Protein backbone atom coordinates (compact mmCIF):
# COMPACT_ATOMS: atom_id res chain seq x y z
CA UNK A 1 0.00 0.00 0.00
CA UNK A 2 1.02 3.64 0.20
CA UNK A 3 -0.26 5.55 3.21
CA UNK A 4 2.44 8.18 3.71
CA UNK A 5 5.03 9.72 1.39
CA UNK A 6 7.20 12.77 0.85
CA UNK A 7 7.89 15.18 -1.99
CA UNK A 8 10.78 17.56 -1.50
CA UNK A 9 12.13 17.65 -5.04
CA UNK A 10 11.85 21.09 -6.61
CA UNK A 11 9.58 22.36 -9.35
CA UNK A 12 12.63 22.37 -11.62
CA UNK A 13 13.16 18.67 -10.89
CA UNK A 14 9.54 17.91 -11.77
CA UNK A 15 9.62 20.13 -14.85
CA UNK A 16 12.63 18.22 -16.15
CA UNK A 17 11.26 14.77 -15.25
CA UNK A 18 7.80 15.24 -16.76
CA UNK A 19 8.24 17.90 -19.45
CA UNK A 20 5.64 20.14 -17.81
CA UNK A 21 4.09 22.92 -19.90
CA UNK A 22 2.28 24.95 -17.25
CA UNK A 23 3.60 27.81 -15.16
CA UNK A 24 5.42 26.85 -11.93
CA UNK A 25 3.29 25.88 -8.96
CA UNK A 26 4.19 26.91 -5.43
CA UNK A 27 5.01 23.38 -4.29
CA UNK A 28 6.38 23.40 -0.76
CA UNK A 29 8.83 20.63 0.20
CA UNK A 30 7.17 18.04 2.43
CA UNK A 31 8.47 14.95 4.19
CA UNK A 32 5.25 13.55 5.68
CA UNK A 33 2.27 13.75 3.33
CA UNK A 34 -0.77 12.01 4.81
CA UNK A 35 -4.17 10.98 3.41
CA UNK A 36 -6.68 13.78 2.69
CA UNK A 37 -3.86 16.31 2.43
CA UNK A 38 -2.91 18.27 -0.69
CA UNK A 39 -0.66 16.56 -3.25
CA UNK A 40 0.72 17.40 -6.67
CA UNK A 41 -0.04 15.22 -9.70
CA UNK A 42 0.63 15.37 -13.43
CA UNK A 43 -2.18 15.03 -15.95
CA UNK A 44 -2.53 15.34 -19.70
CA UNK A 45 -4.14 18.71 -20.46
CA UNK A 46 -7.45 18.24 -22.27
CA UNK A 47 -7.89 21.81 -23.49
CA UNK A 48 -6.26 25.20 -23.70
CA UNK A 49 -2.82 26.14 -25.02
CA UNK A 50 -1.22 23.05 -23.47
CA UNK A 51 -3.79 20.55 -24.79
CA UNK A 52 -2.23 17.11 -25.16
CA UNK A 53 0.79 18.07 -23.06
CA UNK A 54 1.58 17.42 -19.42
CA UNK A 55 0.56 19.78 -16.65
CA UNK A 56 1.01 19.58 -12.88
CA UNK A 57 -1.87 20.57 -10.65
CA UNK A 58 -3.11 20.17 -7.09
CA UNK A 59 -5.33 17.39 -5.73
CA UNK A 60 -6.62 16.15 -2.41
CA UNK A 61 -5.26 12.68 -1.67
CA UNK A 62 -8.20 10.30 -1.41
CA UNK A 63 -10.41 9.88 -4.46
CA UNK A 64 -14.04 10.98 -4.13
CA UNK A 65 -16.19 9.40 -6.86
CA UNK A 66 -18.49 11.85 -8.69
CA UNK A 67 -21.55 10.02 -7.37
CA UNK A 68 -20.51 10.22 -3.70
CA UNK A 69 -22.88 12.01 -1.34
CA UNK A 70 -20.31 12.49 1.43
CA UNK A 71 -16.75 13.63 0.63
CA UNK A 72 -15.52 11.80 3.73
CA UNK A 73 -15.40 8.67 1.57
CA UNK A 74 -12.13 9.99 0.14
CA UNK A 75 -10.26 9.03 3.32
CA UNK A 76 -10.96 5.38 2.44
CA UNK A 77 -9.91 5.79 -1.20
CA UNK A 78 -6.24 6.73 -0.89
CA UNK A 79 -5.21 3.54 -2.72
CA UNK A 80 -6.76 1.60 -5.60
CA UNK A 81 -5.91 -2.06 -6.19
CA UNK A 82 -4.52 -2.64 -9.67
CA UNK A 83 -6.27 -5.98 -9.94
CA UNK A 84 -9.77 -4.50 -9.68
CA UNK A 85 -9.51 -1.07 -11.35
CA UNK A 86 -11.81 -2.05 -14.19
CA UNK A 87 -14.40 -3.58 -11.84
CA UNK A 88 -14.81 -1.21 -8.91
CA UNK A 89 -17.39 1.53 -9.55
CA UNK A 90 -15.22 3.97 -7.59
CA UNK A 91 -12.27 3.63 -9.96
CA UNK A 92 -13.27 2.17 -13.32
CA UNK A 93 -14.27 5.44 -15.01
CA UNK A 94 -11.16 7.18 -13.74
CA UNK A 95 -9.03 4.33 -15.10
CA UNK A 96 -10.61 4.78 -18.52
CA UNK A 97 -10.40 8.56 -18.68
CA UNK A 98 -8.43 10.18 -15.85
CA UNK A 99 -5.07 8.65 -15.08
CA UNK A 100 -2.27 10.72 -13.56
CA UNK A 101 1.34 10.62 -12.42
CA UNK A 102 1.97 11.26 -8.72
CA UNK A 103 5.54 12.45 -8.02
CA UNK A 104 7.25 11.44 -4.78
CA UNK A 105 10.72 11.67 -3.32
CA UNK A 106 10.01 8.46 -1.42
CA UNK A 107 7.44 6.75 0.78
CA UNK A 108 7.15 5.04 4.13
CA UNK A 109 6.25 1.60 5.35
CA UNK A 110 6.31 0.08 8.83
CA UNK A 111 8.09 -3.14 9.79
CA UNK A 112 6.85 -5.41 12.54
CA UNK A 113 9.46 -5.90 15.28
CA UNK A 114 7.83 -8.55 17.44
CA UNK A 115 5.85 -7.23 20.40
CA UNK A 116 7.26 -3.70 20.20
CA UNK A 117 6.14 -0.74 18.09
CA UNK A 118 6.61 -1.01 14.35
CA UNK A 119 9.76 0.43 12.82
CA UNK A 120 9.24 3.04 10.05
CA UNK A 121 11.33 2.67 6.91
CA UNK A 122 11.94 5.16 4.09
CA UNK A 123 11.77 3.75 0.56
CA UNK A 124 13.39 5.71 -2.25
CA UNK A 125 15.33 5.40 -5.46
CA UNK A 126 19.00 4.45 -5.06
CA UNK A 127 20.04 7.59 -6.94
CA UNK A 128 17.74 9.87 -4.94
CA UNK A 129 15.65 10.75 -7.99
CA UNK A 130 11.93 11.23 -8.27
CA UNK A 131 9.61 8.24 -7.92
CA UNK A 132 6.47 8.31 -10.05
CA UNK A 133 3.36 6.55 -8.78
CA UNK A 134 0.51 5.55 -11.07
CA UNK A 135 -2.57 7.47 -10.00
CA UNK A 136 -6.22 8.13 -10.89
CA UNK A 137 -8.15 11.35 -10.43
CA UNK A 138 -11.70 12.67 -10.35
CA UNK A 139 -13.58 15.94 -9.87
CA UNK A 140 -16.26 15.94 -7.18
CA UNK A 141 -19.03 18.54 -7.35
CA UNK A 142 -20.20 19.71 -3.95
CA UNK A 143 -23.87 20.60 -3.29
CA UNK A 144 -22.90 24.27 -2.97
CA UNK A 145 -21.47 24.26 -6.49
CA UNK A 146 -17.84 23.97 -5.51
CA UNK A 147 -15.44 21.52 -7.11
CA UNK A 148 -12.78 19.34 -5.51
CA UNK A 149 -10.07 17.52 -7.46
CA UNK A 150 -9.07 14.29 -5.77
CA UNK A 151 -6.71 11.43 -6.58
CA UNK A 152 -5.67 7.96 -5.50
CA UNK A 153 -2.45 5.95 -5.81
CA UNK A 154 -2.62 2.57 -7.55
CA UNK A 155 -1.07 -0.39 -5.73
CA UNK A 156 0.01 -3.88 -6.76
CA UNK A 157 1.67 -6.88 -5.12
CA UNK A 158 4.99 -6.11 -3.46
CA UNK A 159 8.28 -7.16 -5.00
CA UNK A 160 10.76 -9.18 -2.92
CA UNK A 161 12.53 -6.05 -1.72
CA UNK A 162 9.38 -4.70 -0.06
CA UNK A 163 7.62 -7.92 0.95
CA UNK A 164 9.20 -7.88 4.46
CA UNK A 165 7.37 -4.60 5.11
CA UNK A 166 4.02 -5.04 3.37
CA UNK A 167 2.42 -7.36 0.81
CA UNK A 168 1.36 -4.35 -1.34
CA UNK A 169 3.33 -1.53 -2.93
CA UNK A 170 2.51 1.47 -5.13
CA UNK A 171 2.79 0.99 -8.88
CA UNK A 172 6.02 2.78 -9.81
CA UNK A 173 6.23 3.98 -13.40
CA UNK A 174 9.42 4.32 -15.42
CA UNK A 175 9.71 7.35 -17.74
CA UNK A 176 9.07 5.21 -20.81
CA UNK A 177 5.65 4.36 -19.35
CA UNK A 178 4.45 7.91 -18.65
CA UNK A 179 2.71 8.42 -21.99
CA UNK A 180 1.03 5.03 -21.91
CA UNK A 181 -0.30 5.63 -18.41
CA UNK A 182 -1.56 9.15 -19.12
CA UNK A 183 -3.20 7.88 -22.29
CA UNK A 184 -3.98 9.52 -25.58
CA UNK A 185 -7.17 11.29 -24.52
CA UNK A 186 -9.44 8.52 -25.78
CA UNK A 187 -11.06 5.52 -24.15
CA UNK A 188 -10.11 2.80 -26.61
CA UNK A 189 -9.46 -0.77 -25.55
CA UNK A 190 -5.91 -0.39 -26.86
CA UNK A 191 -5.30 2.67 -24.70
CA UNK A 192 -6.53 0.86 -21.60
CA UNK A 193 -4.51 -2.26 -22.44
CA UNK A 194 -1.31 -0.22 -22.69
CA UNK A 195 -2.02 1.29 -19.27
CA UNK A 196 -2.94 -2.05 -17.70
CA UNK A 197 0.34 -3.56 -18.87
CA UNK A 198 2.17 -1.18 -16.53
CA UNK A 199 0.41 -2.45 -13.41
CA UNK A 200 3.20 -4.61 -12.03
CA UNK A 201 5.73 -4.50 -9.16
CA UNK A 202 8.84 -2.39 -9.59
CA UNK A 203 12.13 -4.18 -10.43
CA UNK A 204 14.04 -5.37 -7.38
CA UNK A 205 16.84 -2.85 -7.86
CA UNK A 206 14.52 0.13 -8.39
CA UNK A 207 14.07 0.98 -4.70
CA UNK A 208 16.14 0.95 -1.52
CA UNK A 209 14.95 0.71 2.07
CA UNK A 210 16.41 2.17 5.25
CA UNK A 211 15.11 2.60 8.81
CA UNK A 212 14.12 6.05 10.07
CA UNK A 213 12.89 7.41 13.38
CA UNK A 214 9.35 7.04 14.70
CA UNK A 215 8.66 10.77 14.55
CA UNK A 216 7.01 10.18 11.17
CA UNK A 217 4.19 8.38 12.96
CA UNK A 218 2.78 11.78 13.97
CA UNK A 219 1.39 13.57 10.91
CA UNK A 220 2.10 16.93 12.55
CA UNK A 221 5.81 16.26 12.20
CA UNK A 222 7.18 17.37 8.83
CA UNK A 223 10.81 18.12 8.08
CA UNK A 224 14.05 16.60 6.75
CA UNK A 225 14.91 15.29 10.21
CA UNK A 226 12.27 12.59 9.66
CA UNK A 227 14.71 10.87 7.33
CA UNK A 228 17.53 10.72 9.89
CA UNK A 229 18.79 7.16 10.11
CA UNK A 230 17.59 4.93 12.93
CA UNK A 231 19.18 1.83 14.43
CA UNK A 232 19.57 -1.14 12.06
CA UNK A 233 16.41 -3.18 11.67
CA UNK A 234 16.07 -6.69 13.07
CA UNK A 235 15.14 -9.44 10.67
CA UNK A 236 11.45 -9.17 9.88
CA UNK A 237 8.90 -11.87 9.05
CA UNK A 238 7.07 -11.55 5.76
CA UNK A 239 3.73 -9.85 6.14
CA UNK A 240 1.87 -12.30 3.91
CA UNK A 241 -1.83 -11.52 4.07
CA UNK A 242 -1.83 -10.00 7.56
CA UNK A 243 -2.89 -6.58 6.29
VEXTI-504909 format. One record per residue (C-alpha): residue in one letter; x, y, z; residue number from 1; chain. Coordinates in steps of 0.001 Angstrom, whole numbers, plus 500000, padded with zeros to 6 digits. Each point is the difference from the previous one (the first is absolute). Layout:
N
+------+--------+--------+--------+------+-------+
! resn !   east !  north !     up ! resi ! chain !
+------+--------+--------+--------+------+-------+
!    a !      X !      Y !      Z !  NUM !     A !
...
+------+--------+--------+--------+------+-------+
***
This chain:
243
+------+--------+--------+--------+------+-------+
! resn !   east !  north !     up ! resi ! chain !
+------+--------+--------+--------+------+-------+
!    x ! 500000 ! 500000 ! 500000 !    1 !     A !
!    x ! 501015 ! 503637 ! 500195 !    2 !     A !
!    x ! 498727 ! 501917 ! 503012 !    3 !     A !
!    x ! 502697 ! 502626 ! 500508 !    4 !     A !
!    x ! 502587 ! 501545 ! 497680 !    5 !     A !
!    x ! 502177 ! 503049 ! 499455 !    6 !     A !
!    x ! 500683 ! 502401 ! 497159 !    7 !     A !
!    x ! 502896 ! 502387 ! 500496 !    8 !     A !
!    x ! 501351 ! 500087 ! 496457 !    9 !     A !
!    x ! 499717 ! 503438 ! 498429 !   10 !     A !
!    x ! 497726 ! 501274 ! 497259 !   11 !     A !
!    x ! 503054 ! 500009 ! 497734 !   12 !     A !
!    x ! 500526 ! 496296 ! 500730 !   13 !     A !
!    x ! 496387 ! 499245 ! 499119 !   14 !     A !
!    x ! 500074 ! 502220 ! 496917 !   15 !     A !
!    x ! 503017 ! 498088 ! 498700 !   16 !     A !
!    x ! 498630 ! 496555 ! 500903 !   17 !     A !
!    x ! 496536 ! 500470 ! 498484 !   18 !     A !
!    x ! 500445 ! 502652 ! 497315 !   19 !     A !
!    x ! 497398 ! 502239 ! 501634 !   20 !     A !
!    x ! 498445 ! 502781 ! 497918 !   21 !     A !
!    x ! 498195 ! 502033 ! 502643 !   22 !     A !
!    x ! 501316 ! 502857 ! 502096 !   23 !     A !
!    x ! 501823 ! 499048 ! 503226 !   24 !     A !
!    x ! 497866 ! 499030 ! 502975 !   25 !     A !
!    x ! 500904 ! 501030 ! 503522 !   26 !     A !
!    x ! 500814 ! 496470 ! 501149 !   27 !     A !
!    x ! 501375 ! 500019 ! 503528 !   28 !     A !
!    x ! 502450 ! 497227 ! 500959 !   29 !     A !
!    x ! 498341 ! 497412 ! 502230 !   30 !     A !
!    x ! 501297 ! 496907 ! 501760 !   31 !     A !
!    x ! 496781 ! 498597 ! 501492 !   32 !     A !
!    x ! 497024 ! 500200 ! 497648 !   33 !     A !
!    x ! 496959 ! 498264 ! 501481 !   34 !     A !
!    x ! 496602 ! 498965 ! 498593 !   35 !     A !
!    x ! 497488 ! 502802 ! 499280 !   36 !     A !
!    x ! 502821 ! 502537 ! 499741 !   37 !     A !
!    x ! 500947 ! 501953 ! 496885 !   38 !     A !
!    x ! 502248 ! 498294 ! 497439 !   39 !     A !
!    x ! 501377 ! 500841 ! 496575 !   40 !     A !
!    x ! 499248 ! 497818 ! 496975 !   41 !     A !
!    x ! 500663 ! 500153 ! 496271 !   42 !     A !
!    x ! 497188 ! 499655 ! 497479 !   43 !     A !
!    x ! 499650 ! 500314 ! 496247 !   44 !     A !
!    x ! 498394 ! 503366 ! 499242 !   45 !     A !
!    x ! 496688 ! 499535 ! 498191 !   46 !     A !
!    x ! 499561 ! 503570 ! 498782 !   47 !     A !
!    x ! 501637 ! 503385 ! 499784 !   48 !     A !
!    x ! 503433 ! 500940 ! 498681 !   49 !     A !
!    x ! 501604 ! 496912 ! 501554 !   50 !     A !
!    x ! 497425 ! 497505 ! 498677 !   51 !     A !
!    x ! 501559 ! 496557 ! 499634 !   52 !     A !
!    x ! 503025 ! 500954 ! 502101 !   53 !     A !
!    x ! 500794 ! 499353 ! 503636 !   54 !     A !
!    x ! 498971 ! 502359 ! 502771 !   55 !     A !
!    x ! 500449 ! 499805 ! 503766 !   56 !     A !
!    x ! 497121 ! 500983 ! 502229 !   57 !     A !
!    x ! 498768 ! 499601 ! 503563 !   58 !     A !
!    x ! 497780 ! 497225 ! 501360 !   59 !     A !
!    x ! 498703 ! 498754 ! 503319 !   60 !     A !
!    x ! 501366 ! 496537 ! 500744 !   61 !     A !
!    x ! 497054 ! 497618 ! 500257 !   62 !     A !
!    x ! 497793 ! 499578 ! 496950 !   63 !     A !
!    x ! 496368 ! 501102 ! 500334 !   64 !     A !
!    x ! 497852 ! 498424 ! 497262 !   65 !     A !
!    x ! 497700 ! 502445 ! 498172 !   66 !     A !
!    x ! 496939 ! 498171 ! 501322 !   67 !     A !
!    x ! 501045 ! 500195 ! 503672 !   68 !     A !
!    x ! 497629 ! 501798 ! 502356 !   69 !     A !
!    x ! 502569 ! 500473 ! 502772 !   70 !     A !
!    x ! 503558 ! 501145 ! 499203 !   71 !     A !
!    x ! 501232 ! 498165 ! 503100 !   72 !     A !
!    x ! 500114 ! 496875 ! 497835 !   73 !     A !
!    x ! 503276 ! 501318 ! 498571 !   74 !     A !
!    x ! 501865 ! 499037 ! 503180 !   75 !     A !
!    x ! 499299 ! 496350 ! 499122 !   76 !     A !
!    x ! 501053 ! 500412 ! 496359 !   77 !     A !
!    x ! 503674 ! 500937 ! 500316 !   78 !     A !
!    x ! 501028 ! 496819 ! 498166 !   79 !     A !
!    x ! 498448 ! 498050 ! 497119 !   80 !     A !
!    x ! 500851 ! 496340 ! 499415 !   81 !     A !
!    x ! 501392 ! 499428 ! 496510 !   82 !     A !
!    x ! 498249 ! 496656 ! 499733 !   83 !     A !
!    x ! 496501 ! 501481 ! 500258 !   84 !     A !
!    x ! 500259 ! 503428 ! 498338 !   85 !     A !
!    x ! 497700 ! 499025 ! 497160 !   86 !     A !
!    x ! 497409 ! 498463 ! 502343 !   87 !     A !
!    x ! 499594 ! 502372 ! 502935 !   88 !     A !
!    x ! 497420 ! 502747 ! 499362 !   89 !     A !
!    x ! 502162 ! 502436 ! 501956 !   90 !     A !
!    x ! 502950 ! 499657 ! 497628 !   91 !     A !
!    x ! 499009 ! 498541 ! 496638 !   92 !     A !
!    x ! 498996 ! 503268 ! 498316 !   93 !     A !
!    x ! 503113 ! 501746 ! 501269 !   94 !     A !
!    x ! 502121 ! 497148 ! 498636 !   95 !     A !
!    x ! 498422 ! 500448 ! 496580 !   96 !     A !
!    x ! 500216 ! 503779 ! 499839 !   97 !     A !
!    x ! 501965 ! 501623 ! 502837 !   98 !     A !
!    x ! 503365 ! 498473 ! 500764 !   99 !     A !
!    x ! 502795 ! 502067 ! 501522 !  100 !     A !
!    x ! 503616 ! 499903 ! 501142 !  101 !     A !
!    x ! 500631 ! 500639 ! 503701 !  102 !     A !
!    x ! 503561 ! 501190 ! 500697 !  103 !     A !
!    x ! 501716 ! 498988 ! 503242 !  104 !     A !
!    x ! 503465 ! 500234 ! 501462 !  105 !     A !
!    x ! 499295 ! 496783 ! 501896 !  106 !     A !
!    x ! 497423 ! 498295 ! 502196 !  107 !     A !
!    x ! 499718 ! 498287 ! 503359 !  108 !     A !
!    x ! 499102 ! 496564 ! 501218 !  109 !     A !
!    x ! 500056 ! 498474 ! 503474 !  110 !     A !
!    x ! 501779 ! 496785 ! 500962 !  111 !     A !
!    x ! 498756 ! 497728 ! 502754 !  112 !     A !
!    x ! 502613 ! 499505 ! 502742 !  113 !     A !
!    x ! 498374 ! 497358 ! 502160 !  114 !     A !
!    x ! 498021 ! 501311 ! 502951 !  115 !     A !
!    x ! 501406 ! 503536 ! 499809 !  116 !     A !
!    x ! 498880 ! 502959 ! 497886 !  117 !     A !
!    x ! 500467 ! 499733 ! 496256 !  118 !     A !
!    x ! 503151 ! 501441 ! 498473 !  119 !     A !
!    x ! 499478 ! 502602 ! 497231 !  120 !     A !
!    x ! 502093 ! 499639 ! 496857 !  121 !     A !
!    x ! 500609 ! 502482 ! 497185 !  122 !     A !
!    x ! 499832 ! 498592 ! 496471 !  123 !     A !
!    x ! 501616 ! 501957 ! 497189 !  124 !     A !
!    x ! 501948 ! 499698 ! 496785 !  125 !     A !
!    x ! 503663 ! 499044 ! 500407 !  126 !     A !
!    x ! 501048 ! 503141 ! 498117 !  127 !     A !
!    x ! 497699 ! 502279 ! 501996 !  128 !     A !
!    x ! 497905 ! 500877 ! 496952 !  129 !     A !
!    x ! 496277 ! 500485 ! 499726 !  130 !     A !
!    x ! 497688 ! 497011 ! 500342 !  131 !     A !
!    x ! 496859 ! 500071 ! 497873 !  132 !     A !
!    x ! 496884 ! 498241 ! 501271 !  133 !     A !
!    x ! 497156 ! 499002 ! 497704 !  134 !     A !
!    x ! 496913 ! 501916 ! 501070 !  135 !     A !
!    x ! 496358 ! 500661 ! 499116 !  136 !     A !
!    x ! 498066 ! 503219 ! 500461 !  137 !     A !
!    x ! 496450 ! 501321 ! 500083 !  138 !     A !
!    x ! 498121 ! 503265 ! 500470 !  139 !     A !
!    x ! 497318 ! 500007 ! 502698 !  140 !     A !
!    x ! 497229 ! 502594 ! 499824 !  141 !     A !
!    x ! 498832 ! 501172 ! 503405 !  142 !     A !
!    x ! 496329 ! 500892 ! 500659 !  143 !     A !
!    x ! 500967 ! 503672 ! 500322 !  144 !     A !
!    x ! 501430 ! 499987 ! 496474 !  145 !     A !
!    x ! 503637 ! 499707 ! 500986 !  146 !     A !
!    x ! 502396 ! 497549 ! 498400 !  147 !     A !
!    x ! 502659 ! 497819 ! 501595 !  148 !     A !
!    x ! 502715 ! 498189 ! 498052 !  149 !     A !
!    x ! 500999 ! 496765 ! 501692 !  150 !     A !
!    x ! 502360 ! 497140 ! 499184 !  151 !     A !
!    x ! 501042 ! 496533 ! 501082 !  152 !     A !
!    x ! 503220 ! 497991 ! 499690 !  153 !     A !
!    x ! 499823 ! 496615 ! 498263 !  154 !     A !
!    x ! 501549 ! 497038 ! 501817 !  155 !     A !
!    x ! 501086 ! 496518 ! 498970 !  156 !     A !
!    x ! 501654 ! 496998 ! 501645 !  157 !     A !
!    x ! 503319 ! 500770 ! 501660 !  158 !     A !
!    x ! 503296 ! 498943 ! 498453 !  159 !     A !
!    x ! 502474 ! 497989 ! 502083 !  160 !     A !
!    x ! 501777 ! 503126 ! 501204 !  161 !     A !
!    x ! 496852 ! 501349 ! 501652 !  162 !     A !
!    x ! 498239 ! 496778 ! 501014 !  163 !     A !
!    x ! 501575 ! 500037 ! 503510 !  164 !     A !
!    x ! 498173 ! 503289 ! 500655 !  165 !     A !
!    x ! 496648 ! 499554 ! 498254 !  166 !     A !
!    x ! 498404 ! 497684 ! 497445 !  167 !     A !
!    x ! 498935 ! 503005 ! 497844 !  168 !     A !
!    x ! 501972 ! 502824 ! 498413 !  169 !     A !
!    x ! 499181 ! 502994 ! 497802 !  170 !     A !
!    x ! 500281 ! 499521 ! 496246 !  171 !     A !
!    x ! 503232 ! 501794 ! 499073 !  172 !     A !
!    x ! 500205 ! 501195 ! 496410 !  173 !     A !
!    x ! 503190 ! 500341 ! 497977 !  174 !     A !
!    x ! 500289 ! 503032 ! 497683 !  175 !     A !
!    x ! 499364 ! 497861 ! 496934 !  176 !     A !
!    x ! 496582 ! 499147 ! 501451 !  177 !     A !
!    x ! 498800 ! 503551 ! 500708 !  178 !     A !
!    x ! 498259 ! 500514 ! 496659 !  179 !     A !
!    x ! 498315 ! 496608 ! 500074 !  180 !     A !
!    x ! 498674 ! 500605 ! 503501 !  181 !     A !
!    x ! 498737 ! 503512 ! 499291 !  182 !     A !
!    x ! 498356 ! 498736 ! 496832 !  183 !     A !
!    x ! 499225 ! 501642 ! 496707 !  184 !     A !
!    x ! 496809 ! 501765 ! 501059 !  185 !     A !
!    x ! 497730 ! 497232 ! 498747 !  186 !     A !
!    x ! 498380 ! 496997 ! 501630 !  187 !     A !
!    x ! 500951 ! 497284 ! 497538 !  188 !     A !
!    x ! 500650 ! 496433 ! 501062 !  189 !     A !
!    x ! 503549 ! 500371 ! 498684 !  190 !     A !
!    x ! 500607 ! 503064 ! 502158 !  191 !     A !
!    x ! 498777 ! 498188 ! 503103 !  192 !     A !
!    x ! 502016 ! 496884 ! 499165 !  193 !     A !
!    x ! 503203 ! 502038 ! 499750 !  194 !     A !
!    x ! 499283 ! 501508 ! 503413 !  195 !     A !
!    x ! 499081 ! 496662 ! 501569 !  196 !     A !
!    x ! 503288 ! 498486 ! 498833 !  197 !     A !
!    x ! 501829 ! 502388 ! 502337 !  198 !     A !
!    x ! 498241 ! 498727 ! 503128 !  199 !     A !
!    x ! 502787 ! 497839 ! 501376 !  200 !     A !
!    x ! 502526 ! 500106 ! 502870 !  201 !     A !
!    x ! 503117 ! 502117 ! 499572 !  202 !     A !
!    x ! 503282 ! 498211 ! 499158 !  203 !     A !
!    x ! 501916 ! 498802 ! 503052 !  204 !     A !
!    x ! 502796 ! 502529 ! 499522 !  205 !     A !
!    x ! 497682 ! 502979 ! 499463 !  206 !     A !
!    x ! 499552 ! 500849 ! 503689 !  207 !     A !
!    x ! 502072 ! 499965 ! 503179 !  208 !     A !
!    x ! 498805 ! 499763 ! 503598 !  209 !     A !
!    x ! 501461 ! 501464 ! 503179 !  210 !     A !
!    x ! 498703 ! 500426 ! 503553 !  211 !     A !
!    x ! 499006 ! 503450 ! 501262 !  212 !     A !
!    x ! 498772 ! 501362 ! 503315 !  213 !     A !
!    x ! 496462 ! 499623 ! 501316 !  214 !     A !
!    x ! 499310 ! 503737 ! 499856 !  215 !     A !
!    x ! 498350 ! 499411 ! 496613 !  216 !     A !
!    x ! 497178 ! 498201 ! 501789 !  217 !     A !
!    x ! 498587 ! 503395 ! 501014 !  218 !     A !
!    x ! 498609 ! 501786 ! 496937 !  219 !     A !
!    x ! 500708 ! 503362 ! 501646 !  220 !     A !
!    x ! 503718 ! 499336 ! 499645 !  221 !     A !
!    x ! 501368 ! 501105 ! 496629 !  222 !     A !
!    x ! 503630 ! 500752 ! 499257 !  223 !     A !
!    x ! 503237 ! 498483 ! 498667 !  224 !     A !
!    x ! 500867 ! 498683 ! 503458 !  225 !     A !
!    x ! 497351 ! 497302 ! 499456 !  226 !     A !
!    x ! 502444 ! 498278 ! 497669 !  227 !     A !
!    x ! 502820 ! 499854 ! 502555 !  228 !     A !
!    x ! 501263 ! 496437 ! 500226 !  229 !     A !
!    x ! 498795 ! 497772 ! 502812 !  230 !     A !
!    x ! 501596 ! 496903 ! 501499 !  231 !     A !
!    x ! 500381 ! 497030 ! 497630 !  232 !     A !
!    x ! 496850 ! 497954 ! 499611 !  233 !     A !
!    x ! 499657 ! 496494 ! 501403 !  234 !     A !
!    x ! 499067 ! 497250 ! 497604 !  235 !     A !
!    x ! 496307 ! 500271 ! 499205 !  236 !     A !
!    x ! 497451 ! 497300 ! 499171 !  237 !     A !
!    x ! 498177 ! 500321 ! 496707 !  238 !     A !
!    x ! 496659 ! 501700 ! 500382 !  239 !     A !
!    x ! 498136 ! 497551 ! 497768 !  240 !     A !
!    x ! 496301 ! 500773 ! 500159 !  241 !     A !
!    x ! 500004 ! 501520 ! 503492 !  242 !     A !
!    x ! 498939 ! 503424 ! 498736 !  243 !     A !
+------+--------+--------+--------+------+-------+
***
